[in-house]
């Protein structure tokens, strides 16, 4: 199995990406090969500086890069030779079985939808994030920004996507799916959540446990938290800011430590025909390593096939 | 000036409310009289137990209560003799110049709109909350739940309401108003924020400083953060949960201490024809005291007149 990594993506690329690839190499199993997409010359010199034999990786050389601030759709259309463009071409053609990047998030999303395409039956792919739980373990929040406006049937599908991720990649048994809302009662909410609740209540597609509120994100009320991408993005960035504040204040605590995105590697894009993970722009080598491993886990667990089966 | 307080509202009423009234009495100025609305007998015995002369208060006796779980509109219609119902009657008739309660939030909102009514020109009243800033000082977030679905012109008005609260009650000079969004750029957002941005950008009604993200809530990017009530309620409850977690973990820090809702007393309802404040259900005497003082400050600052002038 070949696992693709964009080594040109992220604020500290290519160095952080290449160093992360070294760390990932040590953790990958025998049948897994890392394919580095980007500037082979620079990567080789970084590897040699670190006494790492470049032959342990496959390379697909390109020097073109989609910048962090570029318009996603334009960049994907105009820069097919960029590391993200090339990575998705390799993924589409089956040369690699997973692809990840800490680069332009929008370009990763658009690239995934344009190349490997959305799984038939999936209305909109979603981006997810991991949230630590106070009592230990993890929760999954989606969507965190791919879809600023959602309809009820889209949120219902996010429940399916999140549930399958929780089950297959995070080994949760019969994951509890909750709807993020502004009250626990069925009759609470905005038009979207009011219309979504009955769909989720009646579905056989996942284990719906009802509405939750903002205060429930870190407790054990549910395993998967579903919301529109506007709400999810505000939640994600607010939670990140709390983590940053606890760091600044040098508060040492096991729970706050588990907010560290580096441990989780990145956000899977769910609902496209291949495993794709987007890392945080500020990813360091540890984060890159975990992003690569997450994309490999998604591939090894056949998550995409399981999602396809759910939407047949 | 007479300041009304519902002594039957809140999880620890009437005791916490009556003890809070004693604290508020000590802080009120000479011309201000507290009017306690609720069970006079119980209140008197609590006051006597605390060696406080009941004659320092005015009482309006009633034993009927709107429960925390009651349906707001039904309760307001069916229980005009409840402490909240009576409080709003006093407010409407001008016997009191401000009214606050830690009771049923929805009933307070509906009661305000049915009794003193919405200020002409205001499309929807809003509920606000205070957020502490990392570098000191406060920010104002609205709406936090009165309006789960909002239109762009409603968010524009929230900017006016929040700006006037910041200026007149929190003494901020030319408060900076920001739109809570999922990106800083003008072209980022959901349909609501995309449609709201140009209205705010062009307005002369307040000092618009652009989009902010979830991570900006505690930094110094703005003084007033505008969002729909769904987003604001999720933000509020998520932030509260962080505060609760830092308490549980016994993390002592000046910034986290300033999350304590007790210091702020409650959420003003803005856009109605009188000062109304809703306290947290779990309000203790300290919170009740600050809720009463906040409602008194709203009355003394003539905030309602200033809002009326802005909407002429």
Boltz contact constraints between the chains, C-beta under 6 A:
constraints:
  - contact:
      token1: [A, 145]
      token2: [B, 182]
      max_distance: 6.0
  - contact:
      token1: [A, 148]
      token2: [B, 190]
      max_distance: 6.0
  - contact:
      token1: [A, 149]
      token2: [B, 190]
      max_distance: 6.0
  - contact:
      token1: [A, 149]
      token2: [B, 191]
      max_distance: 6.0
  - contact:
      token1: [A, 182]
      token2: [B, 145]
      max_distance: 6.0
  - contact:
      token1: [A, 182]
      token2: [B, 230]
      max_distance: 6.0
  - contact:
      token1: [A, 182]
      token2: [B, 233]
      max_distance: 6.0
  - contact:
      token1: [A, 190]
      token2: [B, 148]
      max_distance: 6.0
  - contact:
      token1: [A, 190]
      token2: [B, 149]
      max_distance: 6.0
  - contact:
      token1: [A, 190]
      token2: [B, 230]
      max_distance: 6.0
  - contact:
      token1: [A, 191]
      token2: [B, 149]
      max_distance: 6.0
  - contact:
      token1: [A, 213]
      token2: [B, 237]
      max_distance: 6.0
  - contact:
      token1: [A, 214]
      token2: [B, 234]
      max_distance: 6.0
  - contact:
      token1: [A, 214]
      token2: [B, 237]
      max_distance: 6.0
  - contact:
      token1: [A, 214]
      token2: [B, 238]
      max_distance: 6.0
  - contact:
      token1: [A, 215]
      token2: [B, 237]
      max_distance: 6.0
  - contact:
      token1: [A, 215]
      token2: [B, 240]
      max_distance: 6.0
  - contact:
      token1: [A, 215]
      token2: [B, 241]
      max_distance: 6.0
  - contact:
      token1: [A, 230]
      token2: [B, 182]
      max_distance: 6.0
  - contact:
      token1: [A, 230]
      token2: [B, 190]
      max_distance: 6.0
  - contact:
      token1: [A, 231]
      token2: [B, 231]
      max_distance: 6.0
  - contact:
      token1: [A, 231]
      token2: [B, 234]
      max_distance: 6.0
  - contact:
      token1: [A, 233]
      token2: [B, 182]
      max_distance: 6.0
  - contact:
      token1: [A, 234]
      token2: [B, 214]
      max_distance: 6.0
  - contact:
      token1: [A, 234]
      token2: [B, 231]
      max_distance: 6.0
  - contact:
      token1: [A, 237]
      token2: [B, 213]
      max_distance: 6.0
  - contact:
      token1: [A, 237]
      token2: [B, 214]
      max_distance: 6.0
  - contact:
      token1: [A, 237]
      token2: [B, 215]
      max_distance: 6.0
  - contact:
      token1: [A, 238]
      token2: [B, 214]
      max_distance: 6.0
  - contact:
      token1: [A, 240]
      token2: [B, 215]
      max_distance: 6.0
  - contact:
      token1: [A, 241]
      token2: [B, 215]
      max_distance: 6.0
  - contact:
      token1: [A, 242]
      token2: [B, 242]
      max_distance: 6.0
  - contact:
      token1: [A, 249]
      token2: [B, 253]
      max_distance: 6.0
  - contact:
      token1: [A, 251]
      token2: [B, 251]
      max_distance: 6.0
  - contact:
      token1: [A, 253]
      token2: [B, 249]
      max_distance: 6.0
